[in-house]
Amino acid sequence: MTGGNPFGVVAMGGDFIVAQSKGQLLRVNPKGAKSVIFDVQKAGFGIPFGVAVWNDHLFLTTNLGLIVKVDRSGNGVAIVDLVKARFGVPSGIAISDNNLVVTTGSGYLLKIVGQT
C-alpha cells in the first residue's frame, strides 16, 4: 500500500478500511482508489494498529495505548487508555455482543463493556 504499511483492515459498506503505518485510516474501494477517513497521528492519538466496525463507527487501537472511536463524519475521540490502566499497548480489536474485545502486547485479552 502506497504511503504506509497496512496493519489492520475491516470491510465497511463495500469498501475496506485500512489502518496504516503513516498514522491514517484509509478507505480503499475494490478498484484500489484511496481516501483518508481520519488522520489518527495528526489528531494526537498515535499510529493505528487494529480496526473494527460497529454501526457505522470505527474503533481502533493505537501505539499510544488508546482505543479511539471514529464516527461516520471522520471525528475521533479516545475512549479508553489501556496504558494508563496498566494493561499495555492494545493491538487487535473485535466486536462481540456489543462490546469491544482487545488484545494487548502485555498478553491480555480484554472485554471492554459499554463502549460501542
Summary of the structure (lengths in Angstrom):
residues: 116
radius of gyration: 13.1
end to end distance: 29.1
largest distance: 41.7
contacts: 380
relative contact order: 0.16
helix: 0%
strand: 56%
